[in-house]
């Protein structure tokens, strides 16, 4: 078990996001976290990282478990270093050992026969290898190029890239850090199809657990084996990919609708009994019992009770013609990747 949520509740002001919800994330799991817009998916991820303090319940994880949280807020990061150097920051331990090696080498210049320094340097070489120091540049370049950068791009300063490309750099860095639990909030938002396909292959072989929030149902279908839905202030779990979830949820909603209707009828009958007999001495005790039963009853929500509705109306001042836009001889490329070449439409 990497992370355990037990009877967790979280509120934004007086608005409940999660109430008395539980969820365990195990080793090696691939989980899709889903829910309608505004349900609280990103909030749940921030609860797991500790960025948000829960109102009740517990969130537990072993002290040695590492977390990585990829999200849009990371764009506040700025650097004039090349994107290769930024990506290589993932190898924090290797850089620490490298500095220690440089210190030892400097001392050896004045004490070339110091056996302790020579022994320390030998140990540092071993630690550098274990930390991936000899391969960190190659691995970083491999991941960056997998996410769409060219070899020439690797030496360009990070701050020269647009927000979408900077997010790719930060995604690469986080994956290279290889945390035990990788939390990905919309990882494909800034990726083209080849980069998404590369990311899928990379995550398939990723040694840790992965939780993904994504509006790309096909990406979720290929990447996850479990779905957790933020639904009616709970975390509802489904064993399967996104397509299985859609089918299974429909069946559960039908059952919930029937249970809701049955309970609604039961409540109506009890309320009629109470209204009819509460004032009669011979039936007052039974009426009071019925009132207590209703007070203790766990109310079943209508399946669509927590789905927000939005009504939008766009007024058209001038009715457009059949042709809205015409393209003639349009060309567009991203680096060496040609998107359009003298296209007409």
ABEGO torsion letter per residue (X at the ends): XABBBBGBBBBBEABBABBGBBBBBBBGBBBBBBEBBGAGAAAAAAAAAGABBBABEBBBBBAABBBBBBBAAAAABBBABBAAAAAAAABAAAAAAAAAAAAAAAAAAABAABAAAAAAAAAAAAAAAAAGAAAAAAAAAAAAAAAGBBAAAAABBAAABBAAAAAAAAAAAAAAAGBABBBBBGAAAABBAAAAAAAAAAAAABABBBBBBBABAAAAAAABABBBBBBGGBBBBBBEBAAAAAAAAAAAAAAAAAAAAAAAAAAAAAAAAAAAAAABAAAAAAAAAAAAAAAABBBBBBAAAABBBBBBBBBBABBBBABABBBBGBBBBBEABBABBGBBX
